[in-house]
């Protein structure tokens, strides 16, 4: 392990109570990250579902209601050998801001030394930037509404540069749109999504619709993680069917881990 830490500071136009609910409870975290189950006590478990059958499990290491929530290294299953990957720790600090609003401070630690782990660090950095943007958008546009998640993930050979043209074609797009552009995504299988682009960078495309946030990701240089994260707020939807539709869409695009 090294002393290397990934730190974020996010200013939010929401009360500390709202932010605590969003970062330290299962339903709250699911509204901007991925589905979580959190036992609200020190020593409690934290379970996460990243889609595509990829789940993780950890343990609460600090629980100070309204202020500090931390959870530690993911448990290794008995039949899973230690492969040298770092066991990360995460900490969220919630502070009221002078004049109103809240400052959220986030720290991730547990990175290993060496250039081989630079890509890992950069991937987490990009991912947390996206998810905290989701948090800001949720609190601004959908605060307090119940969320239903549809999360799908797959892998493909090659780099994100190879994969994005495949994703663009499959979404009915001529290329990567810009933030503020109105778009309609037309994947084969899942229902079309109309809204405005609110995330557009080298790794993610995000659309905010009238009832949700929709994020498509392609991350990696030598082997690429491809994801589709959807957050539906308010009216109930059939998340099992939606998850199956999006997972099938990804699997059809990348049936053997390659670009189509």
Number of C-alpha atoms within 10 A of each C-alpha: 11 11 10 13 14 17 14 15 12 15 14 21 15 18 18 21 15 18 28 23 17 22 23 24 17 20 19 24 23 22 31 26 24 21 23 22 17 20 16 18 15 15 15 15 19 20 16 19 18 18 20 17 11 11 12 15 18 21 21 22 18 18 17 13 14 17 17 18 24 20 24 22 18 17 13 13 9 7 6 8 8 10 6 7 10 18 16 16 20 19 18 20 19 22 20 18 16 8 6 12 16 22 21 22 16 19 15 22 20 19 21 20 13 8 9 9 14 12 12 14 18 12 15 13 15 15 17 18 14 22 17 18 15 23 24 20 18 22 20 12 15 20 19 15 16 16 25 22 25 25 25 27 22 22 22 26 18 17 18 24 15 17 25 23 17 17 22 17 13 18 18 15 17 10 13 15 19 16 15 14 12 15 18 17 17 16 20 15 12 17 12 12 18 15 20 20 22 22 21 17 14 13 20 21 23 25 26 25 19 14 16 22 26 22 22 21 23 26 23 20 14 11 17 23 21 23 23 23 22 28 25 22 22 13 10 10 14 10 16 12 12 19 22 17 19 24 22 18 19 23 18 12 19 19 15 12 16 16 20 15
